[in-house]
Amino acid sequence: MSLLLTLEQGPRSQVVRQTRLDEGELVIGRSADAGWQIDDPDMFVSRAHCKISGGRDGYFVTDTSSSGLFIDDSDSPLGTGRSTRLQSGMRLKLGDYVLYVEVQPNASQTSVGQAANHSAPAWSPPPQPRPSPNIGGDDFFSAKVEEEPRRPRPADLPDPFEQPVPGAYDRASNQRSSPAFDDPFSLDPVATPESGDAAAPGRPDPFGFDE
C-alpha cells in the first residue's frame, strides 16, 4: 500500500503540497528537520506536530504537538502521544492547515484488478472499407431518374428549317432599290425648280425702299 497526503487548505502557500509514504515514518511540523516542513510564521503548527508511521499493515498517525492534532471535524484533539489508524477520506488539522488522507493499494494490485474487471472483448472482424464514390460517373448523392420519352412533334407546325422561295430576295431588293440610296454618303434628294419656271413675284416692301 501507499499513503498519499495532500495539503488541502492553508493560509500560506507552501513549497511542498503533497507527499507519499510507502513504509517507515514521516514527521510533519514547522522544524527544518521535519520530513514535511510546514511554513507557519504564526507558529500554530508545532516543530514536530505529528508523526506518520506504517507499511503493509496500515498507516497510523501520532499526535506529538503542543497545540493538538484534530481529526476531521472533531472539537477535541487526538491527544499527545495517542495514535489512530488512517483511512482514505480523513482530514488532519494542524493549526490552520488541513491535510487530506488517501490510502492507495499497490500499483501491481491495481493493474491486476483492473485487468480482471476489464475482460478482453470478443473478436470481431475488421470493418470493411467504404467504397469511394465514382467521380467520373453519376452524382454520388443523387438518385437515378428515368427520362420521359419525347413526344412527337405536331405535323401542322411549320418547318423551322424551311428554305426560302428562290428569287424572293431578289424581288424584294429590286422593290426597295432607288437611285437616291445608291451612294451611302449622299444627301437626301431635294427637288430643284425648272429653269423655265417664272420666279414668284416678290412681296411689296412696306418701307418703300424698292421704289
C-alpha positions as a printed NumPy array, in Angstrom:
array([[   0.   ,    0.   ,    0.   ],
       [   0.891,    3.652,   -0.241],
       [  -0.181,    6.699,    1.766],
       [  -0.776,    9.974,   -0.085],
       [  -1.088,   13.211,    1.917],
       [  -2.248,   16.39 ,    0.148],
       [  -2.304,   19.925,    1.552],
       [  -5.945,   20.856,    1.034],
       [  -6.184,   24.153,    2.912],
       [  -3.805,   26.686,    4.45 ],
       [  -3.307,   30.433,    4.927],
       [   0.114,   30.454,    3.245],
       [   1.442,   28.941,    0.043],
       [   3.81 ,   26.02 ,    0.663],
       [   6.741,   24.701,   -1.346],
       [   5.566,   21.094,   -0.861],
       [   1.848,   20.485,   -1.201],
       [   1.811,   16.686,   -1.475],
       [   3.897,   13.782,   -0.194],
       [   3.767,    9.994,   -0.355],
       [   4.811,    7.375,    2.209],
       [   5.118,    3.693,    1.332],
       [   6.539,    2.492,    4.653],
       [   8.553,    3.889,    7.579],
       [   7.984,    7.156,    9.426],
       [   7.277,   10.747,    8.414],
       [   7.381,   13.733,   10.765],
       [   5.257,   16.758,    9.823],
       [   5.926,   20.092,   11.509],
       [   7.472,   23.519,   11.422],
       [  11.04 ,   22.356,   12.104],
       [  13.606,   22.24 ,    9.337],
       [  14.391,   18.668,   10.432],
       [  10.822,   17.517,    9.723],
       [  10.214,   15.223,    6.773],
       [   7.494,   17.594,    5.593],
       [   8.173,   21.145,    6.757],
       [   5.173,   23.468,    7.085],
       [   5.972,   27.184,    6.852],
       [   3.88 ,   28.784,    9.623],
       [   5.169,   32.155,   10.936],
       [   2.224,   32.326,   13.357],
       [   3.554,   29.135,   14.994],
       [   0.193,   27.418,   15.329],
       [   1.968,   24.368,   13.903],
       [   4.438,   22.742,   16.324],
       [   8.008,   21.963,   15.352],
       [   7.072,   18.27 ,   15.275],
       [   3.292,   18.358,   15.11 ],
       [   2.578,   14.715,   14.247],
       [   4.283,   11.507,   13.172],
       [   3.058,    9.149,   10.429],
       [   4.176,    5.504,   10.544],
       [   3.123,    2.292,    8.852],
       [   3.542,   -0.034,    5.934],
       [   1.758,   -3.126,    4.631],
       [  -0.443,   -3.489,    7.711],
       [  -1.738,    0.08 ,    7.513],
       [  -0.82 ,    3.612,    8.485],
       [  -1.125,    5.378,   11.831],
       [  -0.783,    8.985,   12.973],
       [   0.517,   10.005,   16.416],
       [  -0.113,   13.406,   17.98 ],
       [   3.251,   14.928,   19.027],
       [   2.144,   18.589,   19.161],
       [   1.6  ,   21.076,   21.948],
       [  -1.438,   22.686,   20.344],
       [  -3.198,   19.475,   19.364],
       [  -3.877,   17.389,   16.24 ],
       [  -7.533,   17.33 ,   15.196],
       [  -9.112,   14.548,   13.122],
       [ -11.882,   15.54 ,   10.7  ],
       [ -14.484,   17.749,   12.437],
       [ -13.633,   16.713,   15.983],
       [ -13.74 ,   19.506,   18.565],
       [ -11.134,   17.82 ,   20.77 ],
       [  -7.571,   16.961,   19.735],
       [  -6.285,   13.427,   19.43 ],
       [  -4.041,   13.978,   22.445],
       [  -0.281,   13.994,   22.886],
       [   1.186,   10.516,   22.449],
       [  -2.064,    8.99 ,   21.212],
       [  -2.359,    7.29 ,   17.807],
       [  -5.162,    6.369,   15.381],
       [  -5.365,    4.415,   12.133],
       [  -5.52 ,    6.473,    8.95 ],
       [  -8.216,    5.815,    6.348],
       [  -8.979,    7.329,    2.961],
       [ -11.053,   10.484,    3.203],
       [  -9.801,   11.549,    6.644],
       [  -8.538,   15.081,    7.222],
       [  -5.748,   16.044,    9.628],
       [  -5.87 ,   19.585,   11.033],
       [  -2.553,   21.107,   12.088],
       [  -3.308,   24.658,   13.243],
       [  -4.824,   26.41 ,   10.206],
       [  -3.606,   23.754,    7.763],
       [  -5.653,   20.754,    6.597],
       [  -4.139,   17.57 ,    5.115],
       [  -6.251,   15.141,    3.078],
       [  -5.541,   11.405,    3.583],
       [  -5.689,    8.828,    0.808],
       [  -4.628,    5.192,    1.246],
       [  -3.825,    3.609,   -2.11 ],
       [  -3.248,   -0.066,   -2.957],
       [  -0.073,   -1.245,   -4.646],
       [   0.34 ,   -0.498,   -8.316],
       [   0.664,   -4.213,   -9.138],
       [  -2.599,   -4.989,   -7.342],
       [  -4.313,   -2.124,   -9.076],
       [  -3.205,   -3.257,  -12.505],
       [  -4.24 ,   -6.858,  -11.836],
       [  -7.63 ,   -5.751,  -10.505],
       [  -8.218,   -3.533,  -13.475],
       [  -7.253,   -6.327,  -15.838],
       [  -9.696,   -8.665,  -14.097],
       [ -12.536,   -6.174,  -14.231],
       [ -11.982,   -5.338,  -17.884],
       [ -12.141,   -8.627,  -19.753],
       [ -10.962,   -8.787,  -23.328],
       [ -13.767,   -8.211,  -25.814],
       [ -14.828,  -10.949,  -28.178],
       [ -13.082,  -10.991,  -31.533],
       [ -14.859,   -9.172,  -34.288],
       [ -13.867,   -8.892,  -37.942],
       [ -12.304,   -5.599,  -39.014],
       [ -14.673,   -3.148,  -40.624],
       [ -14.835,   -3.253,  -44.38 ],
       [ -13.605,   -0.125,  -46.168],
       [ -16.315,    2.02 ,  -47.61 ],
       [ -16.309,    2.24 ,  -51.402],
       [ -15.223,    5.595,  -52.701],
       [ -17.721,    7.47 ,  -54.873],
       [ -17.221,    7.378,  -58.621],
       [ -16.158,   10.879,  -59.52 ],
       [ -16.466,   10.38 ,  -63.264],
       [ -19.94 ,    8.849,  -63.107],
       [ -23.248,    9.979,  -61.75 ],
       [ -23.536,   12.156,  -58.695],
       [ -22.95 ,   10.121,  -55.52 ],
       [ -25.85 ,   11.691,  -53.633],
       [ -28.405,   11.892,  -56.409],
       [ -30.863,    9.175,  -57.301],
       [ -31.155,    7.993,  -60.858],
       [ -34.359,    9.164,  -62.539],
       [ -35.546,    7.674,  -65.799],
       [ -36.112,   10.262,  -68.526],
       [ -39.569,   10.511,  -70.073],
       [ -39.789,    9.719,  -73.816],
       [ -40.035,   12.754,  -76.092],
       [ -43.448,   13.482,  -77.557],
       [ -43.757,   13.551,  -81.37 ],
       [ -43.817,   16.994,  -82.997],
       [ -47.246,   18.068,  -84.369],
       [ -47.399,   17.826,  -88.125],
       [ -49.235,   21.165,  -88.566],
       [ -46.331,   23.236,  -87.218],
       [ -44.166,   24.929,  -89.863],
       [ -40.752,   23.576,  -90.563],
       [ -38.225,   25.665,  -88.543],
       [ -35.569,   24.915,  -91.162],
       [ -37.748,   25.634,  -94.231],
       [ -35.763,   27.029,  -97.205],
       [ -36.827,   30.399,  -98.739],
       [ -38.531,   30.548, -102.125],
       [ -35.982,   31.009, -104.954],
       [ -35.869,   34.623, -106.216],
       [ -37.782,   36.124, -103.274],
       [ -34.74 ,   38.021, -102.024],
       [ -34.007,   39.483, -105.488],
       [ -37.579,   40.733, -105.9  ],
       [ -37.562,   42.38 , -102.505],
       [ -34.235,   44.062, -103.248],
       [ -35.491,   45.458, -106.563],
       [ -38.592,   46.873, -104.911],
       [ -36.571,   48.676, -102.248],
       [ -33.825,   49.931, -104.595],
       [ -33.771,   53.64 , -105.51 ],
       [ -31.115,   55.772, -107.248],
       [ -31.111,   58.108, -104.271],
       [ -29.835,   55.372, -101.987],
       [ -27.088,   54.037, -104.254],
       [ -24.483,   56.206, -102.554],
       [ -24.464,   55.749,  -98.756],
       [ -22.799,   59.155,  -98.326],
       [ -25.245,   61.143, -100.484],
       [ -27.732,   63.626,  -99.059],
       [ -31.444,   63.215,  -99.291],
       [ -32.747,   64.182, -102.757],
       [ -34.189,   67.689, -102.995],
       [ -36.452,   68.783, -105.824],
       [ -34.936,   71.68 , -107.868],
       [ -37.127,   74.153, -109.773],
       [ -37.025,   74.046, -113.527],
       [ -35.211,   76.904, -115.308],
       [ -38.212,   77.805, -117.413],
       [ -40.456,   78.464, -114.468],
       [ -41.113,   82.15 , -113.712],
       [ -39.968,   83.481, -110.438],
       [ -42.663,   84.204, -107.984],
       [ -43.426,   87.932, -107.642],
       [ -41.894,   89.45 , -104.606],
       [ -43.884,   90.87 , -101.807],
       [ -44.124,   94.711, -101.702],
       [ -41.673,   96.487,  -99.429],
       [ -43.623,   98.018,  -96.577],
       [ -40.898,  100.654,  -96.065],
       [ -40.742,  101.781,  -99.689],
       [ -37.088,  101.085, -100.326],
       [ -37.83 ,   99.294, -103.644],
       [ -39.252,  102.384, -105.297]])
